[in-house]
Amino acid sequence: MRTTRMAGFDFSSGGQPVCDGVDVAAVAHAVGTPLYLYSAALIVERYRELEAAFGDYPHRIHYALKANSTLGIVRLLREAGSAVDANSGGEIAVALKAGATPEDIVFTGVGKTAAELEDAVRLGVGSINAESAGELDRIDRIAVAQGTRARVAVRLNPDIGADTHPGIATGRRSHKFGVPIHEARAVCRDAAARDGLDLVGVHAHVGSQITNLDTLRRNADLVARFTRTLAADGVRLEHIDLGGGLGIAYDGAAAPTAAEYARVLLEAVAPTGLTLLLEPGRWIVGPAGALLATVVDVKPQGDVRYFVVLDAGMSEFLRPALYQAEHRLEPLTARSTPAVTCDVVGPVCETSDVIAMGQSRPLPRVGDLMLVRDAGAYGSTMASNYNRRPLPAEALVAGGGWRIIRRRQTIEDLVACEG
Ligand SMILES: Cc1ncc(COP(=O)(O)O)c(C=O)c1O
């Protein structure tokens, strides 16, 4: 079953794309570029679609803030009913500011500091997803010192490879994440016996941008089997947390639907009767955001190939440089000249600063607007101030209009912490 997308960006006119009826170029002209632009309607629509796909089975969607933690986006998802997956004290703070309650939060992350753990225990977050026996021990001591019990889940490392970019595969034994599956039974039994811990779940996230459902099925099967082993040991859990990872179709080809994903996970998890938690990020916000940039230079490299230099590069959008990610580009100014080969790059002083290489398209001109599609996830959250470039503005299309949800940083913002 394919979803008929009602909301979001529409490029079908061939000329001026619109986002939920709003002229995208008009927003870019009003705000300036670089600019992230999001569709509130599509974010909510995708959250609801995923939520509904799990039907009546007890479940909760914990939106992964690492994908996009701009307050306006997190608030939107909170209001739609989403819970939160936070990966740092900073993300917990943003979640609370957006209206999440501590119980709504699962706290993941491979390097939680003592201060972060103390705060999380004091707050009483829904679950701390512990990454090691050592971390469980530290949480136990903190909880005992605070005279309380911390709700924890043990993150399993299932030693499952994922068919995705190696930089975002997390489920192999050689990856830094979780407790090796062959040690996990003893670690869970120990956790269940601690005075300061309530072992409420197990967690396993094997990577991001996964479009092969079989990988997610194997992970779900393994975790479900593991909970049965624990039950036989007398350790009863409340939930299974299968992380995030569902991929999207950056090239416009088919990708698994929410319904197909839910069917695969529920086949494994439903027999356990345990509540299913999920931590999706990319799937919800990725297609709902775009990056707008302006062409600042065009120069030939030989006779038939050109560099098209944008005012946005790896400092605004790191995915192409870091993961060789390929995103579709849309020119917002139509040109009818014959197609040439364009390497679309950023302004940063690095050869790795690319946006899209080897594009066959009419040559843009300086001042033209370009749009990078599907940039809503791991775009603004991975932006940096490299080359002293201010973070871009972000705007949200909602209710037939649009508003700024993050103003462009200024150079004064950048130096404000320095003296
Ligand atoms: C533990 C954990 N949960 C959830 C996510 C979100 O993944 P995605 O955005 O692919 O759904 C990630 C990202 O890699 C993660 O590491």
The ligand as a Tripos MOL2 file, in Angstrom:
@<TRIPOS>MOLECULE
LIG
   16    16     1     0     0
SMALL
NO_CHARGES

@<TRIPOS>ATOM
      1 C1         19.5520    4.9870   19.4100 C.3       1 LIG1
      2 C2         18.9570    5.6670   18.2360 C.ar      1 LIG1
      3 N1         17.6240    5.7610   18.1770 N.ar      1 LIG1
      4 C3         17.0080    6.3770   17.1500 C.ar      1 LIG1
      5 C4         17.7340    6.9010   16.1000 C.ar      1 LIG1
      6 C5         16.9940    7.5650   14.9860 C.3       1 LIG1
      7 O1         17.2340    6.9020   13.7980 O.3       1 LIG1
      8 P1         16.4440    7.3000   12.4660 P.3       1 LIG1
      9 O2         16.5490    8.7710   12.3240 O.co2     1 LIG1
     10 O3         17.1640    6.5660   11.4190 O.co2     1 LIG1
     11 O4         15.0480    6.8310   12.6240 O.co2     1 LIG1
     12 C6         19.1290    6.8110   16.1110 C.ar      1 LIG1
     13 C7         19.9250    7.3280   14.9950 C.2       1 LIG1
     14 O5         20.8310    6.7310   14.5160 O.2       1 LIG1
     15 C8         19.7630    6.1810   17.2160 C.ar      1 LIG1
     16 O6         21.0880    6.0810   17.2860 O.3       1 LIG1
@<TRIPOS>BOND
     1     1     2 1
     2     2     3 ar
     3     2    15 ar
     4     3     4 ar
     5     4     5 ar
     6     5     6 1
     7     5    12 ar
     8     6     7 1
     9     7     8 1
    10     8     9 2
    11     8    10 1
    12     8    11 1
    13    12    13 1
    14    12    15 ar
    15    13    14 2
    16    15    16 1
@<TRIPOS>SUBSTRUCTURE
     1 LIG1         1 GROUP 0 **** ****
